[in-house]
Amino acid sequence: MQRRTLLKLGASSAAVLLLAGGAAALLAPGLEGSTLSASGREVFAAVGRGILDKSLPAEDGPRQIALNGLLSRVDTLVQALPPPAQAELSQLLSLLASSAGRRTLAGLAAPWPQASIHDIQQALQGMRLSSLALRQQAYAALHDITAGAYFSDASSWPLLGYPGPQKI
């Protein structure tokens, strides 16, 4: 394949995904105002289960409490983002929440809430190792927001062996 053909293919693929994301955002936005919508919460709850699997409590009750705390901190993080970044995140979440976007961008067949942790991890790994920069960037955004929001809470620090900030 020639370089020019590859560049055209990449540009057209990005344009299609951008249009699909824009259309999905009009139907079901990933953010409502500056907080996660119901569909955005589903995506981040599932991504949290996949990324934080061994860091979350094993029991269902405490695990759900930890995920709810994660979603609350993601909301706080999103509110601190500038409006253009919020708009991009909303489009990404809208695209991932749609069936076609979830299958195309993440490679995940099952809806986020019903997907197994293994399937979510495989989808995220596929995004991370993809040859398409768009999929890699989507993975990086999901990973960094999820990990940053979860580990910003002092209750998660003992899992890392971090004693907390030193008193000066």
VMD Tcl script that builds the backbone (N, CA, C; Angstrom):
set m [mol new atoms 504]
animate dup $m
set s [atomselect $m all]
$s set {name element resname resid chain x y z} {
  {N N MET 1 A 0.845 -1.171 0.000}
  {CA C MET 1 A 0.000 0.000 0.000}
  {C C MET 1 A 0.892 1.236 0.000}
  {N N GLN 2 A 0.565 2.192 -0.851}
  {CA C GLN 2 A 1.348 3.398 -0.926}
  {C C GLN 2 A 1.028 4.322 0.240}
  {N N ARG 3 A 1.978 5.146 0.554}
  {CA C ARG 3 A 1.830 6.073 1.676}
  {C C ARG 3 A 0.633 6.997 1.476}
  {N N ARG 4 A 0.459 7.503 0.269}
  {CA C ARG 4 A -0.646 8.418 -0.019}
  {C C ARG 4 A -1.993 7.728 0.186}
  {N N THR 5 A -2.106 6.478 -0.244}
  {CA C THR 5 A -3.338 5.717 -0.063}
  {C C THR 5 A -3.613 5.491 1.413}
  {N N LEU 6 A -2.572 5.192 2.164}
  {CA C LEU 6 A -2.717 4.980 3.600}
  {C C LEU 6 A -3.168 6.257 4.298}
  {N N LEU 7 A -2.593 7.383 3.912}
  {CA C LEU 7 A -2.996 8.667 4.506}
  {C C LEU 7 A -4.444 9.007 4.168}
  {N N LYS 8 A -4.860 8.755 2.936}
  {CA C LYS 8 A -6.254 9.010 2.543}
  {C C LYS 8 A -7.205 8.120 3.339}
  {N N LEU 9 A -6.827 6.866 3.499}
  {CA C LEU 9 A -7.657 5.936 4.266}
  {C C LEU 9 A -7.780 6.390 5.712}
  {N N GLY 10 A -6.674 6.795 6.306}
  {CA C GLY 10 A -6.706 7.281 7.687}
  {C C GLY 10 A -7.542 8.527 7.831}
  {N N ALA 11 A -7.414 9.475 6.900}
  {CA C ALA 11 A -8.190 10.716 6.958}
  {C C ALA 11 A -9.678 10.449 6.774}
  {N N SER 12 A -10.012 9.575 5.850}
  {CA C SER 12 A -11.431 9.278 5.635}
  {C C SER 12 A -12.014 8.516 6.820}
  {N N SER 13 A -11.250 7.624 7.412}
  {CA C SER 13 A -11.723 6.900 8.598}
  {C C SER 13 A -11.961 7.854 9.761}
  {N N ALA 14 A -11.040 8.784 9.959}
  {CA C ALA 14 A -11.203 9.767 11.028}
  {C C ALA 14 A -12.433 10.633 10.788}
  {N N ALA 15 A -12.666 11.012 9.525}
  {CA C ALA 15 A -13.837 11.834 9.206}
  {C C ALA 15 A -15.130 11.074 9.478}
  {N N VAL 16 A -15.166 9.802 9.114}
  {CA C VAL 16 A -16.363 8.992 9.361}
  {C C VAL 16 A -16.618 8.863 10.856}
  {N N LEU 17 A -15.575 8.578 11.625}
  {CA C LEU 17 A -15.747 8.456 13.068}
  {C C LEU 17 A -16.158 9.777 13.698}
  {N N LEU 18 A -15.619 10.889 13.201}
  {CA C LEU 18 A -15.992 12.196 13.714}
  {C C LEU 18 A -17.462 12.486 13.442}
  {N N LEU 19 A -17.908 12.197 12.229}
  {CA C LEU 19 A -19.320 12.401 11.894}
  {C C LEU 19 A -20.223 11.491 12.720}
  {N N ALA 20 A -19.809 10.240 12.872}
  {CA C ALA 20 A -20.604 9.306 13.675}
  {C C ALA 20 A -20.656 9.766 15.127}
  {N N GLY 21 A -19.526 10.258 15.632}
  {CA C GLY 21 A -19.498 10.759 17.007}
  {C C GLY 21 A -20.380 11.974 17.180}
  {N N GLY 22 A -20.350 12.871 16.195}
  {CA C GLY 22 A -21.207 14.055 16.253}
  {C C GLY 22 A -22.674 13.685 16.212}
  {N N ALA 23 A -23.030 12.730 15.350}
  {CA C ALA 23 A -24.421 12.286 15.264}
  {C C ALA 23 A -24.848 11.594 16.555}
  {N N ALA 24 A -23.972 10.763 17.117}
  {CA C ALA 24 A -24.297 10.082 18.371}
  {C C ALA 24 A -24.435 11.086 19.509}
  {N N ALA 25 A -23.613 12.138 19.487}
  {CA C ALA 25 A -23.679 13.156 20.535}
  {C C ALA 25 A -25.006 13.879 20.508}
  {N N LEU 26 A -25.568 14.047 19.322}
  {CA C LEU 26 A -26.872 14.698 19.227}
  {C C LEU 26 A -27.967 13.791 19.777}
  {N N LEU 27 A -27.811 12.494 19.623}
  {CA C LEU 27 A -28.816 11.549 20.089}
  {C C LEU 27 A -28.710 11.296 21.594}
  {N N ALA 28 A -27.525 11.011 22.070}
  {CA C ALA 28 A -27.317 10.704 23.488}
  {C C ALA 28 A -25.960 11.250 23.909}
  {N N PRO 29 A -25.908 12.484 24.385}
  {CA C PRO 29 A -24.608 13.062 24.754}
  {C C PRO 29 A -23.949 12.294 25.894}
  {N N GLY 30 A -22.626 12.280 25.884}
  {CA C GLY 30 A -21.875 11.612 26.943}
  {C C GLY 30 A -21.841 12.432 28.216}
  {N N LEU 31 A -22.002 13.734 28.073}
  {CA C LEU 31 A -22.050 14.640 29.216}
  {C C LEU 31 A -23.335 15.436 29.151}
  {N N GLU 32 A -23.910 15.691 30.302}
  {CA C GLU 32 A -25.062 16.574 30.420}
  {C C GLU 32 A -24.611 17.746 31.266}
  {N N GLY 33 A -24.458 18.889 30.624}
  {CA C GLY 33 A -23.836 20.001 31.328}
  {C C GLY 33 A -22.368 19.670 31.491}
  {N N SER 34 A -21.919 19.626 32.721}
  {CA C SER 34 A -20.523 19.278 33.004}
  {C C SER 34 A -20.416 18.001 33.827}
  {N N THR 35 A -21.424 17.159 33.729}
  {CA C THR 35 A -21.382 15.883 34.449}
  {C C THR 35 A -21.706 14.743 33.484}
  {N N LEU 36 A -21.340 13.549 33.895}
  {CA C LEU 36 A -21.593 12.375 33.068}
  {C C LEU 36 A -23.088 12.130 32.918}
  {N N SER 37 A -23.510 11.819 31.700}
  {CA C SER 37 A -24.889 11.391 31.469}
  {C C SER 37 A -25.003 9.930 31.904}
  {N N ALA 38 A -26.202 9.383 31.828}
  {CA C ALA 38 A -26.396 7.978 32.198}
  {C C ALA 38 A -25.536 7.066 31.317}
  {N N SER 39 A -25.485 7.351 30.020}
  {CA C SER 39 A -24.678 6.514 29.133}
  {C C SER 39 A -23.181 6.710 29.394}
  {N N GLY 40 A -22.777 7.929 29.715}
  {CA C GLY 40 A -21.379 8.187 30.063}
  {C C GLY 40 A -20.980 7.462 31.339}
  {N N ARG 41 A -21.904 7.406 32.298}
  {CA C ARG 41 A -21.640 6.688 33.548}
  {C C ARG 41 A -21.474 5.186 33.279}
  {N N GLU 42 A -22.286 4.647 32.370}
  {CA C GLU 42 A -22.167 3.221 32.035}
  {C C GLU 42 A -20.799 2.917 31.437}
  {N N VAL 43 A -20.349 3.795 30.535}
  {CA C VAL 43 A -19.048 3.574 29.893}
  {C C VAL 43 A -17.940 3.633 30.942}
  {N N PHE 44 A -17.933 4.689 31.783}
  {CA C PHE 44 A -16.852 4.818 32.761}
  {C C PHE 44 A -16.934 3.756 33.856}
  {N N ALA 45 A -18.122 3.309 34.232}
  {CA C ALA 45 A -18.228 2.233 35.220}
  {C C ALA 45 A -17.608 0.950 34.659}
  {N N ALA 46 A -17.897 0.662 33.395}
  {CA C ALA 46 A -17.333 -0.546 32.775}
  {C C ALA 46 A -15.829 -0.417 32.585}
  {N N VAL 47 A -15.385 0.747 32.103}
  {CA C VAL 47 A -13.944 0.952 31.925}
  {C C VAL 47 A -13.248 0.853 33.284}
  {N N GLY 48 A -13.876 1.393 34.320}
  {CA C GLY 48 A -13.314 1.278 35.671}
  {C C GLY 48 A -13.190 -0.169 36.109}
  {N N ARG 49 A -14.213 -0.970 35.818}
  {CA C ARG 49 A -14.132 -2.401 36.161}
  {C C ARG 49 A -12.986 -3.066 35.421}
  {N N GLY 50 A -12.766 -2.676 34.171}
  {CA C GLY 50 A -11.702 -3.289 33.377}
  {C C GLY 50 A -10.315 -2.850 33.791}
  {N N ILE 51 A -10.136 -1.557 33.980}
  {CA C ILE 51 A -8.810 -1.029 34.293}
  {C C ILE 51 A -8.423 -1.284 35.744}
  {N N LEU 52 A -9.376 -1.160 36.638}
  {CA C LEU 52 A -9.084 -1.228 38.074}
  {C C LEU 52 A -9.427 -2.584 38.682}
  {N N ASP 53 A -9.593 -3.589 37.883}
  {CA C ASP 53 A -10.078 -4.898 38.325}
  {C C ASP 53 A -9.468 -5.370 39.638}
  {N N LYS 54 A -8.171 -5.468 39.724}
  {CA C LYS 54 A -7.518 -5.999 40.927}
  {C C LYS 54 A -7.396 -4.949 42.040}
  {N N SER 55 A -7.637 -3.690 41.723}
  {CA C SER 55 A -7.552 -2.624 42.722}
  {C C SER 55 A -8.884 -2.391 43.428}
  {N N LEU 56 A -9.965 -2.856 42.836}
  {CA C LEU 56 A -11.288 -2.689 43.433}
  {C C LEU 56 A -11.542 -3.782 44.470}
  {N N PRO 57 A -12.386 -3.498 45.465}
  {CA C PRO 57 A -12.741 -4.552 46.429}
  {C C PRO 57 A -13.366 -5.753 45.723}
  {N N ALA 58 A -13.131 -6.929 46.249}
  {CA C ALA 58 A -13.620 -8.158 45.622}
  {C C ALA 58 A -15.121 -8.360 45.840}
  {N N GLU 59 A -15.645 -7.924 46.982}
  {CA C GLU 59 A -17.058 -8.125 47.297}
  {C C GLU 59 A -17.907 -7.121 46.515}
  {N N ASP 60 A -19.113 -7.565 46.107}
  {CA C ASP 60 A -19.974 -6.741 45.257}
  {C C ASP 60 A -20.363 -5.405 45.890}
  {N N GLY 61 A -20.775 -5.400 47.154}
  {CA C GLY 61 A -21.211 -4.162 47.804}
  {C C GLY 61 A -20.108 -3.106 47.853}
  {N N PRO 62 A -18.971 -3.428 48.470}
  {CA C PRO 62 A -17.872 -2.456 48.498}
  {C C PRO 62 A -17.347 -2.097 47.109}
  {N N ARG 63 A -17.410 -3.059 46.187}
  {CA C ARG 63 A -16.964 -2.790 44.815}
  {C C ARG 63 A -17.861 -1.731 44.170}
  {N N GLN 64 A -19.177 -1.848 44.361}
  {CA C GLN 64 A -20.105 -0.875 43.794}
  {C C GLN 64 A -19.923 0.492 44.444}
  {N N ILE 65 A -19.646 0.523 45.727}
  {CA C ILE 65 A -19.383 1.788 46.420}
  {C C ILE 65 A -18.133 2.445 45.844}
  {N N ALA 66 A -17.095 1.647 45.594}
  {CA C ALA 66 A -15.857 2.177 45.012}
  {C C ALA 66 A -16.103 2.710 43.603}
  {N N LEU 67 A -16.900 1.997 42.807}
  {CA C LEU 67 A -17.206 2.468 41.455}
  {C C LEU 67 A -18.038 3.750 41.480}
  {N N ASN 68 A -18.978 3.831 42.420}
  {CA C ASN 68 A -19.766 5.069 42.553}
  {C C ASN 68 A -18.872 6.239 42.942}
  {N N GLY 69 A -17.906 5.998 43.809}
  {CA C GLY 69 A -16.944 7.034 44.177}
  {C C GLY 69 A -16.108 7.447 42.973}
  {N N LEU 70 A -15.711 6.462 42.166}
  {CA C LEU 70 A -14.966 6.755 40.942}
  {C C LEU 70 A -15.780 7.671 40.036}
  {N N LEU 71 A -17.050 7.342 39.816}
  {CA C LEU 71 A -17.892 8.140 38.925}
  {C C LEU 71 A -18.077 9.560 39.462}
  {N N SER 72 A -18.174 9.682 40.760}
  {CA C SER 72 A -18.281 11.010 41.373}
  {C C SER 72 A -17.011 11.825 41.129}
  {N N ARG 73 A -15.857 11.201 41.259}
  {CA C ARG 73 A -14.588 11.902 41.022}
  {C C ARG 73 A -14.360 12.194 39.543}
  {N N VAL 74 A -14.878 11.322 38.662}
  {CA C VAL 74 A -14.806 11.619 37.230}
  {C C VAL 74 A -15.632 12.869 36.928}
  {N N ASP 75 A -16.808 12.985 37.543}
  {CA C ASP 75 A -17.620 14.190 37.379}
  {C C ASP 75 A -16.842 15.430 37.817}
  {N N THR 76 A -16.166 15.334 38.951}
  {CA C THR 76 A -15.369 16.467 39.450}
  {C C THR 76 A -14.252 16.808 38.469}
  {N N LEU 77 A -13.592 15.787 37.943}
  {CA C LEU 77 A -12.519 16.003 36.974}
  {C C LEU 77 A -13.065 16.656 35.704}
  {N N VAL 78 A -14.195 16.177 35.208}
  {CA C VAL 78 A -14.785 16.714 33.983}
  {C C VAL 78 A -15.147 18.184 34.157}
  {N N GLN 79 A -15.652 18.542 35.329}
  {CA C GLN 79 A -16.031 19.934 35.580}
  {C C GLN 79 A -14.824 20.863 35.534}
  {N N ALA 80 A -13.643 20.335 35.795}
  {CA C ALA 80 A -12.424 21.146 35.776}
  {C C ALA 80 A -11.830 21.275 34.372}
  {N N LEU 81 A -12.326 20.481 33.420}
  {CA C LEU 81 A -11.812 20.549 32.048}
  {C C LEU 81 A -12.339 21.793 31.344}
  {N N PRO 82 A -11.560 22.341 30.421}
  {CA C PRO 82 A -12.068 23.463 29.626}
  {C C PRO 82 A -13.203 22.982 28.705}
  {N N PRO 83 A -14.099 23.880 28.315}
  {CA C PRO 83 A -15.240 23.476 27.479}
  {C C PRO 83 A -14.883 22.699 26.216}
  {N N PRO 84 A -13.825 23.052 25.471}
  {CA C PRO 84 A -13.512 22.230 24.286}
  {C C PRO 84 A -13.161 20.779 24.644}
  {N N ALA 85 A -12.452 20.579 25.743}
  {CA C ALA 85 A -12.104 19.217 26.167}
  {C C ALA 85 A -13.359 18.477 26.628}
  {N N GLN 86 A -14.275 19.185 27.294}
  {CA C GLN 86 A -15.536 18.557 27.698}
  {C C GLN 86 A -16.329 18.121 26.469}
  {N N ALA 87 A -16.335 18.955 25.439}
  {CA C ALA 87 A -17.067 18.614 24.213}
  {C C ALA 87 A -16.466 17.376 23.544}
  {N N GLU 88 A -15.143 17.287 23.501}
  {CA C GLU 88 A -14.491 16.119 22.901}
  {C C GLU 88 A -14.780 14.860 23.708}
  {N N LEU 89 A -14.719 14.972 25.028}
  {CA C LEU 89 A -15.008 13.820 25.876}
  {C C LEU 89 A -16.463 13.393 25.714}
  {N N SER 90 A -17.365 14.355 25.622}
  {CA C SER 90 A -18.779 14.037 25.417}
  {C C SER 90 A -18.978 13.278 24.110}
  {N N GLN 91 A -18.288 13.703 23.050}
  {CA C GLN 91 A -18.387 13.000 21.771}
  {C C GLN 91 A -17.831 11.582 21.867}
  {N N LEU 92 A -16.695 11.437 22.540}
  {CA C LEU 92 A -16.103 10.107 22.704}
  {C C LEU 92 A -17.055 9.190 23.463}
  {N N LEU 93 A -17.608 9.679 24.561}
  {CA C LEU 93 A -18.521 8.852 25.353}
  {C C LEU 93 A -19.795 8.532 24.584}
  {N N SER 94 A -20.297 9.491 23.819}
  {CA C SER 94 A -21.484 9.244 22.990}
  {C C SER 94 A -21.211 8.151 21.976}
  {N N LEU 95 A -20.068 8.233 21.347}
  {CA C LEU 95 A -19.698 7.239 20.349}
  {C C LEU 95 A -19.547 5.864 20.995}
  {N N LEU 96 A -18.863 5.792 22.128}
  {CA C LEU 96 A -18.662 4.512 22.812}
  {C C LEU 96 A -19.959 3.949 23.383}
  {N N ALA 97 A -20.901 4.815 23.725}
  {CA C ALA 97 A -22.178 4.350 24.277}
  {C C ALA 97 A -23.086 3.777 23.195}
  {N N SER 98 A -22.883 4.191 21.937}
  {CA C SER 98 A -23.704 3.653 20.853}
  {C C SER 98 A -23.200 2.266 20.466}
  {N N SER 99 A -24.090 1.452 19.986}
  {CA C SER 99 A -23.735 0.085 19.619}
  {C C SER 99 A -22.682 0.066 18.510}
  {N N ALA 100 A -22.905 0.864 17.470}
  {CA C ALA 100 A -21.957 0.880 16.349}
  {C C ALA 100 A -20.602 1.436 16.784}
  {N N GLY 101 A -20.602 2.480 17.589}
  {CA C GLY 101 A -19.346 3.061 18.053}
  {C C GLY 101 A -18.590 2.136 18.981}
  {N N ARG 102 A -19.331 1.468 19.865}
  {CA C ARG 102 A -18.694 0.527 20.794}
  {C C ARG 102 A -18.019 -0.599 20.028}
  {N N ARG 103 A -18.704 -1.116 19.012}
  {CA C ARG 103 A -18.144 -2.210 18.210}
  {C C ARG 103 A -16.971 -1.733 17.358}
  {N N THR 104 A -17.110 -0.535 16.774}
  {CA C THR 104 A -16.083 -0.047 15.850}
  {C C THR 104 A -14.856 0.477 16.587}
  {N N LEU 105 A -15.079 1.335 17.555}
  {CA C LEU 105 A -13.953 1.982 18.225}
  {C C LEU 105 A -13.328 1.085 19.289}
  {N N ALA 106 A -14.168 0.409 20.074}
  {CA C ALA 106 A -13.636 -0.421 21.159}
  {C C ALA 106 A -13.532 -1.897 20.784}
  {N N GLY 107 A -14.281 -2.330 19.775}
  {CA C GLY 107 A -14.249 -3.746 19.420}
  {C C GLY 107 A -14.958 -4.609 20.446}
  {N N LEU 108 A -15.958 -4.031 21.111}
  {CA C LEU 108 A -16.691 -4.742 22.165}
  {C C LEU 108 A -18.098 -5.041 21.674}
  {N N ALA 109 A -18.473 -6.308 21.650}
  {CA C ALA 109 A -19.788 -6.701 21.132}
  {C C ALA 109 A -20.898 -6.463 22.151}
  {N N ALA 110 A -20.668 -6.844 23.394}
  {CA C ALA 110 A -21.708 -6.727 24.427}
  {C C ALA 110 A -21.827 -5.286 24.906}
  {N N PRO 111 A -23.025 -4.870 25.310}
  {CA C PRO 111 A -23.166 -3.538 25.908}
  {C C PRO 111 A -22.271 -3.421 27.144}
  {N N TRP 112 A -21.811 -2.213 27.438}
  {CA C TRP 112 A -20.875 -1.993 28.545}
  {C C TRP 112 A -21.327 -2.622 29.857}
  {N N PRO 113 A -22.573 -2.412 30.305}
  {CA C PRO 113 A -22.945 -2.978 31.614}
  {C C PRO 113 A -22.959 -4.507 31.644}
  {N N GLN 114 A -23.218 -5.153 30.499}
  {CA C GLN 114 A -23.296 -6.613 30.466}
  {C C GLN 114 A -21.969 -7.281 30.106}
  {N N ALA 115 A -21.009 -6.515 29.661}
  {CA C ALA 115 A -19.731 -7.104 29.231}
  {C C ALA 115 A -18.955 -7.628 30.438}
  {N N SER 116 A -18.280 -8.735 30.242}
  {CA C SER 116 A -17.451 -9.294 31.307}
  {C C SER 116 A -16.184 -8.455 31.457}
  {N N ILE 117 A -15.563 -8.571 32.611}
  {CA C ILE 117 A -14.318 -7.835 32.847}
  {C C ILE 117 A -13.264 -8.251 31.816}
  {N N HIS 118 A -13.199 -9.536 31.521}
  {CA C HIS 118 A -12.236 -10.027 30.521}
  {C C HIS 118 A -12.487 -9.385 29.161}
  {N N ASP 119 A -13.749 -9.333 28.735}
  {CA C ASP 119 A -14.073 -8.730 27.436}
  {C C ASP 119 A -13.724 -7.246 27.407}
  {N N ILE 120 A -13.999 -6.546 28.502}
  {CA C ILE 120 A -13.664 -5.120 28.581}
  {C C ILE 120 A -12.158 -4.941 28.505}
  {N N GLN 121 A -11.424 -5.748 29.242}
  {CA C GLN 121 A -9.962 -5.653 29.217}
  {C C GLN 121 A -9.410 -5.952 27.827}
  {N N GLN 122 A -9.985 -6.929 27.135}
  {CA C GLN 122 A -9.540 -7.253 25.777}
  {C C GLN 122 A -9.836 -6.086 24.830}
  {N N ALA 123 A -11.005 -5.471 24.977}
  {CA C ALA 123 A -11.359 -4.329 24.133}
  {C C ALA 123 A -10.408 -3.164 24.385}
  {N N LEU 124 A -10.124 -2.886 25.649}
  {CA C LEU 124 A -9.209 -1.793 25.983}
  {C C LEU 124 A -7.795 -2.085 25.474}
  {N N GLN 125 A -7.370 -3.324 25.596}
  {CA C GLN 125 A -6.045 -3.706 25.096}
  {C C GLN 125 A -5.986 -3.552 23.577}
  {N N GLY 126 A -7.068 -3.907 22.898}
  {CA C GLY 126 A -7.127 -3.734 21.455}
  {C C GLY 126 A -7.024 -2.265 21.055}
  {N N MET 127 A -7.665 -1.398 21.841}
  {CA C MET 127 A -7.568 0.044 21.579}
  {C C MET 127 A -6.143 0.521 21.827}
  {N N ARG 128 A -5.556 0.078 22.906}
  {CA C ARG 128 A -4.207 0.519 23.279}
  {C C ARG 128 A -3.173 0.130 22.240}
  {N N LEU 129 A -3.297 -1.069 21.692}
  {CA C LEU 129 A -2.312 -1.584 20.748}
  {C C LEU 129 A -2.703 -1.372 19.284}
  {N N SER 130 A -3.772 -0.654 19.045}
  {CA C SER 130 A -4.259 -0.439 17.687}
  {C C SER 130 A -3.251 0.341 16.847}
  {N N SER 131 A -3.298 0.118 15.555}
  {CA C SER 131 A -2.454 0.897 14.643}
  {C C SER 131 A -3.095 2.246 14.328}
  {N N LEU 132 A -4.349 2.433 14.706}
  {CA C LEU 132 A -5.038 3.708 14.482}
  {C C LEU 132 A -4.819 4.638 15.673}
  {N N ALA 133 A -4.293 5.806 15.397}
  {CA C ALA 133 A -4.024 6.782 16.459}
  {C C ALA 133 A -5.304 7.173 17.186}
  {N N LEU 134 A -6.420 7.221 16.491}
  {CA C LEU 134 A -7.691 7.597 17.118}
  {C C LEU 134 A -8.073 6.622 18.230}
  {N N ARG 135 A -7.913 5.335 17.980}
  {CA C ARG 135 A -8.233 4.328 18.997}
  {C C ARG 135 A -7.252 4.423 20.166}
  {N N GLN 136 A -5.983 4.660 19.873}
  {CA C GLN 136 A -4.983 4.806 20.932}
  {C C GLN 136 A -5.292 6.026 21.798}
  {N N GLN 137 A -5.670 7.131 21.174}
  {CA C GLN 137 A -5.994 8.342 21.922}
  {C C GLN 137 A -7.238 8.152 22.778}
  {N N ALA 138 A -8.222 7.447 22.244}
  {CA C ALA 138 A -9.435 7.170 23.022}
  {C C ALA 138 A -9.079 6.325 24.243}
  {N N TYR 139 A -8.246 5.305 24.043}
  {CA C TYR 139 A -7.806 4.479 25.171}
  {C C TYR 139 A -7.076 5.332 26.208}
  {N N ALA 140 A -6.146 6.161 25.751}
  {CA C ALA 140 A -5.355 6.983 26.675}
  {C C ALA 140 A -6.256 7.892 27.494}
  {N N ALA 141 A -7.255 8.484 26.865}
  {CA C ALA 141 A -8.176 9.358 27.593}
  {C C ALA 141 A -8.951 8.567 28.644}
  {N N LEU 142 A -9.507 7.430 28.251}
  {CA C LEU 142 A -10.272 6.614 29.204}
  {C C LEU 142 A -9.388 6.135 30.356}
  {N N HIS 143 A -8.199 5.665 30.029}
  {CA C HIS 143 A -7.283 5.151 31.041}
  {C C HIS 143 A -6.870 6.252 32.015}
  {N N ASP 144 A -6.427 7.381 31.487}
  {CA C ASP 144 A -5.903 8.442 32.346}
  {C C ASP 144 A -6.988 9.054 33.221}
  {N N ILE 145 A -8.178 9.244 32.670}
  {CA C ILE 145 A -9.273 9.801 33.475}
  {C C ILE 145 A -9.670 8.812 34.566}
  {N N THR 146 A -9.790 7.539 34.194}
  {CA C THR 146 A -10.199 6.523 35.174}
  {C C THR 146 A -9.166 6.371 36.286}
  {N N ALA 147 A -7.917 6.174 35.919}
  {CA C ALA 147 A -6.868 5.976 36.922}
  {C C ALA 147 A -6.670 7.234 37.765}
  {N N GLY 148 A -6.654 8.388 37.121}
  {CA C GLY 148 A -6.473 9.636 37.863}
  {C C GLY 148 A -7.585 9.880 38.855}
  {N N ALA 149 A -8.824 9.636 38.433}
  {CA C ALA 149 A -9.968 9.854 39.324}
  {C C ALA 149 A -9.971 8.841 40.470}
  {N N TYR 150 A -9.655 7.592 40.181}
  {CA C TYR 150 A -9.696 6.570 41.232}
  {C C TYR 150 A -8.585 6.765 42.263}
  {N N PHE 151 A -7.361 6.951 41.784}
  {CA C PHE 151 A -6.227 7.026 42.700}
  {C C PHE 151 A -6.042 8.404 43.318}
  {N N SER 152 A -6.908 9.355 42.983}
  {CA C SER 152 A -6.857 10.656 43.660}
  {C C SER 152 A -7.502 10.579 45.036}
  {N N ASP 153 A -8.238 9.506 45.291}
  {CA C ASP 153 A -8.892 9.316 46.583}
  {C C ASP 153 A -7.923 8.656 47.564}
  {N N ALA 154 A -7.808 9.237 48.729}
  {CA C ALA 154 A -6.849 8.754 49.731}
  {C C ALA 154 A -7.114 7.299 50.144}
  {N N SER 155 A -8.344 6.827 50.039}
  {CA C SER 155 A -8.633 5.442 50.441}
  {C C SER 155 A -7.989 4.424 49.494}
  {N N SER 156 A -7.591 4.841 48.302}
  {CA C SER 156 A -6.948 3.912 47.367}
  {C C SER 156 A -5.437 3.871 47.546}
  {N N TRP 157 A -4.871 4.796 48.276}
  {CA C TRP 157 A -3.422 4.876 48.407}
  {C C TRP 157 A -2.775 3.653 49.051}
  {N N PRO 158 A -3.381 3.054 50.084}
  {CA C PRO 158 A -2.746 1.862 50.669}
  {C C PRO 158 A -2.556 0.717 49.658}
  {N N LEU 159 A -3.445 0.628 48.658}
  {CA C LEU 159 A -3.292 -0.400 47.628}
  {C C LEU 159 A -1.987 -0.236 46.861}
  {N N LEU 160 A -1.512 1.004 46.794}
  {CA C LEU 160 A -0.286 1.306 46.069}
  {C C LEU 160 A 0.942 1.282 46.962}
  {N N GLY 161 A 0.712 1.187 48.255}
  {CA C GLY 161 A 1.822 1.290 49.191}
  {C C GLY 161 A 2.244 2.735 49.419}
  {N N TYR 162 A 1.379 3.660 49.055}
  {CA C TYR 162 A 1.680 5.088 49.214}
  {C C TYR 162 A 1.138 5.548 50.566}
  {N N PRO 163 A 1.995 6.071 51.434}
  {CA C PRO 163 A 1.535 6.471 52.765}
  {C C PRO 163 A 0.801 7.805 52.781}
  {N N GLY 164 A 0.819 8.508 51.698}
  {CA C GLY 164 A 0.203 9.826 51.645}
  {C C GLY 164 A 1.258 10.906 51.653}
  {N N PRO 165 A 0.836 12.131 51.464}
  {CA C PRO 165 A 1.816 13.213 51.419}
  {C C PRO 165 A 2.507 13.388 52.777}
  {N N GLN 166 A 3.772 13.743 52.719}
  {CA C GLN 166 A 4.531 13.964 53.949}
  {C C GLN 166 A 4.207 15.334 54.504}
  {N N LYS 167 A 4.170 15.396 55.819}
  {CA C LYS 167 A 3.943 16.688 56.463}
  {C C LYS 167 A 5.230 17.469 56.452}
  {N N ILE 168 A 5.108 18.714 56.081}
  {CA C ILE 168 A 6.294 19.576 56.006}
  {C C ILE 168 A 6.310 20.514 57.182}
}
mol reanalyze $m
mol bondsrecalc $m
mol representation Tube
mol addrep $m
